[in-house]
Amino acid sequence: MQENLNPEDEVDEFLGRAIDARSIDRLRSEHVKKFLLTFREPDLEKKIVIVPHSTLMIGFYVTCLIILMAVMFVSAVYSCFGFFPVPLQTLSKRIVQSRLNSTLVGVFTITLVFLSAFINIFTCSTGDLRECLSWELNISRSSVNACHARSLNYTLESLDGFCGSPSPNCNFPEYFSSCVLLTLLASSVFLQVSSIGKLLLMLFIEIFYVLIMEVVAVNLFDNVDLLVMANAIEHINGTSCVMDSKVPLKIMTPVVITVFVLALYLHAQQATEEKEEMEELQAYNRRLLHNILPKDVAAHFLARERRNDELYYQSCECVAVMFASISNFSEFYVELEANNEGVECLRLLNEIIADFDEVSGEERGMGREERREV
């Protein structure tokens, strides 16, 4: 912890910081242009220009360029929407306006992402490394371990297929599992799909991928487990070596995917509940607005963003406006035990409103719009 300074030292430290700040401001004003943020002297500017930029800045510039191009593309598409072919406009409207079509498009998109995530697994070599080692060492398959793979120089860098397979080795199948997890994450983006639909879709993706991993490409994951343990061996003493234990990928991966599916389902359920609450709040606010403004006026201002000073007008052939109020009702309304804490006052108000509704409900009062304020 910093020691407590006496008043003189505190004053000196404060003055030192102030002098440094003033010096930096003075140097900036003397040597740097205010708006362009470039050096006033050309020699200094040339020196700073020739300094090589780091990869971080290059990535930052590229990211900004991509974002700018995306914004420009979306703006161009929005401004030129009227020039799009009519069939494309019709198709887009049908997708947006139909819940079924939106759901089908979402499911189709997720399926494409899922297929692209693991389809390359069928190009990998699925030869059994233990079978190859048992054949080369003339031992049983059950007795093959990581020490035998290390002794024959089988590593994770081996790209040629085992047992003379023409297909290349895929020694990092975890990437397929990571891509499947990204597919599951992408399924939570589509709000048009219900929570139950998302759960069924994610369960289908999980079961399908686990079947491929446990049946079709099981040797791929077993080979990687054996190579990882062989790569972790540092010394081999004669015919014996020390191996570290490892949870097999074919056991760990389904557990990870299952936990991920449950987490995404709970998150999607929470997002759906928040969306429903937001819609209920919007409907409640809309009802409150309709009690204050006529329906056509409220719909006009809710259609899009309006300016605060914008007015609304509508021409009518015949119109009448009547203001009715209960005089001194605020003074009349008192919460006492005698009037049941104000309930009798409200009952009288409801009776007056009911009588007014009965009179205005006649044929001559049809087509009216009523606004009440308490």
RACOR-V884998 format. One record per run of one state. SS is the DSSP state (H for helix, E for strand, C for the rest). FROM is the first residue (numbers start at 1). LEN is the number of residues. If there is no record, write none. Layout:
((SS;FROM;LEN) (SS;FROM;LEN))
This chain:
((C;1;6) (H;7;25) (E;32;1) (C;33;6) (E;39;1) (C;40;2) (H;42;8) (C;50;5) (H;55;25) (C;80;1) (H;81;3) (C;84;2) (H;86;12) (C;98;1) (H;99;25) (C;124;5) (H;129;9) (C;138;3) (H;141;3) (C;144;2) (H;146;6) (C;152;10) (H;162;3) (C;165;9) (H;174;14) (C;188;7) (H;195;22) (C;217;1) (H;218;14) (C;232;4) (E;236;2) (C;238;2) (E;240;2) (C;242;7) (H;249;44) (C;293;2) (H;295;9) (C;304;25) (H;329;4) (C;333;10) (H;343;18) (C;361;2) (H;363;3) (C;366;9))
